[in-house]
Amino acid sequence: MHTTLLIAAAVAVLPPLWLLITSFKPKSEAFSTAVVKNFTLGNYEHVVNDTEFLSWVGNSLFVVGLTTVIGVFISATTGYAVSRFRFPGMRPLMWLLLITQMFPVAVLIVPLYNLLAGFGLLNQPMGLVLTYLTIAVPFSAWMMKGYFDTIPVEIDEAGRVDGLNPFGTFWRLVVPLAKPGLAVTGFYSFITGWAEVAYASAFMTGEENLTLAGGLQTFVNQYTSDWGSLTAAAVIVAVPAAVIFGFVQRHLVSGLTAGATKS
């Protein structure tokens, strides 16, 4: 068992480790299998100083920030409403959220492109935000519904006895108890916007308008192959995701498994 775990760990760690090593190599040694012989920070300096990388960072932070905040709010309120209330169309709504996850990205690009073009949102950050919400909200709403099911209904009843309306009960009593679920929802929404490539490439044009995921493609394409810059940029891009994961990792297990049991 330990041998299997060690092999699995090596397989998981080797690619990002080699990416990190390559980012410190001169461009002429990018394909060398040797460990760094001529250590250099030139790739990082080139990415930061000679490209639109900082613009990509700003674009990504704006898009991801809005996606995370709006996605968490919509997912939490939707999950709470479905968990606590019974209303006409509730089951079709949840099935609709589930069915939207069954379509591959390649099938959705064209209809989403036409919709964004019709609303004048092509090459606009808000267009990407709306697109990412269609990915993050359905899954997160289902997950939050399962988490809210584990919170005793008596807490809501106590809030109503004290004079709170349904939203006040949700915001003041239930949300503080749902931090693990909200952490997972926020992390999923963040990763959806931070690492997505297909929509970012299809809906955004012009280097100054690209997000990080789309910008990375400019380093290696049919015209150029700057692997040193690509690896350096990839390392920088991975840092925020690792930091966010470090903050929420203690909530991930409880948030993802909360729907398995009901209080």
Secondary structure by P-SEA (a helix, b strand, c coil): caaaaaaaaaaacaaaaaaaaaaaccccccccccccccccaaaaaaaacccaaaaaaaaaaaaaaaaaaaaaaaaaaaaaaaacccccaaaaaaaaaaaaaacccccaaaaaaaaaaaacccccaaaaaaaaaacccaaaaaaaaaaaaaccaaaaaaaaaacccaaaaacccccccaaaaaaaaaaaaaaaaacccaaaaacccccccccaaaaaaaaccccccaaaaaaaaaaaaaaaaaaaaaacccaaaaaaacccccc
